[in-house]
Amino acid sequence: MDTTPEYASTDTGMMSAGATIADVLSLIAASMIIDQTHNWTLPFLVAIGVLVVGVLLALLTRPEQGLQPRSIVVALTGVPQ
């Protein structure tokens, strides 16, 4: 974990949990889309869109700044600590 070595285990656990939840939800969402539209292309287009957003968000990371918990809280809530 390059960005925050002191939080590597927490980061790994959160990524694994997020990936598992996304796997389950993506199967459900894809099957519902296919059942409703009878179109196998649409779920792939949605997946491509999600991947593009992920790439753009990854480009915004700044590993040299490290983890700044207060700035994360302000970014999520808009309330300064």
C-alpha positions, 0 to 999 in steps of 0.5 A: 500500500503505497499511499498509507503504509500505517493503514495498509491492513485497514485499507486492504480490508475495506477494498476486499469488502467493497469488492465483494459487495460490488460483485454481489450487487453487479450480478443482481443489477446485470440480471435485472437489466437483461431481464427487463431489456433483453439486451446483453450489451447494456450491462457491459456499457454500465460496467465500462462507465463505472470503470472509467469513473474509477480510473478518473478518481484514481488519477485524482489521488495524491499518494505523496500527501498521505492520509489526512483524516480531517480533510476527508471528513470535511470533504464528505460532510462539508463541516470543518472539524 
